[in-house]
């Protein structure tokens, strides 16, 4: 066998090994993620998510209240200048 033929043969072998490894990894990942999908979310994580949602709502309401306050201050400033 020539060096070129040996090289081609090794490449084909490596490609088939890579394909088999890739298929095996794919199967294992699907099994793993499938098992996780069926698990319940821990209560502690749900509690943390609820606290995060509440904090975000409070921050949003403070932000919108601050914007309203700024707008009314600017409006009051305009009214004073009109006199």
N, C-alpha and C positions, 0 to 999 in steps of 0.2 A: 504494500500500500504506500502511496506517496504521501509526503508530508501534507499536501493540500487535501487529499482525501481523508486523512486522519483528522485534520483540523475541522473539516466539514462534518465528519461523523461525531466528533466531540461537541460541536455546536448544536447538532440535532439532539443529542443526548441531554445537553444542558437545557435546551428549550423544552423538552418533554418533562424533565425534572421540574423546571420552573412552573410549567403548566400544572403539574400534579400538586406541587406545593401550594400554588395559588388557589387551586380548587379546594384543597384541604383547609386552607385558611378561611376561605369563603364559607365553607360549611360550618366550621367552628364558630365564626363570627355570627352567622345566622342563628345558630343554636343559643349562643350567649345572649344576643339581643332579644330573642324570642322569650327566653326565660325571664329577662328583666322586665319585659312588657307586661308580663302576667303578675308581677309583684305589686303589692300595694305601696302607696307612698307613706312613709313613716309619719306618725302624728307630729313628731318634733319638726320635721321639715314643713308640714302643712301650717303649723303654728308660726314658724319663721316667715313663710310666704304671706300669711295673713298680716303679720306685723309690718312687713315691707309694703304691702298694698296700702295699709293704713297710713304709714309715714309718707308715701307718695301722694296720697289724697290730701293730707294735711299740707304738704309742701306746695301742692298745686293750688289749694284754696288760699294759702297765704300769699302766693305769688300773684294770683288774680286779685286779691284784696289790695295788695300793695300797688298794683297797676291802677286800680280804681281810685285809690287814695292819691296817687300821683296825678291822675287825670283831673280829679276834683280840685287839687291844689293848683294845678295849672289854670283851670277854669276860674277859680277864685282870684288868681293873679290877674287874669284878663279883665275880670269885672272891676277890680280895684283900679286898673289903669284907665278904665272908661270914665271914671269920675273926674 
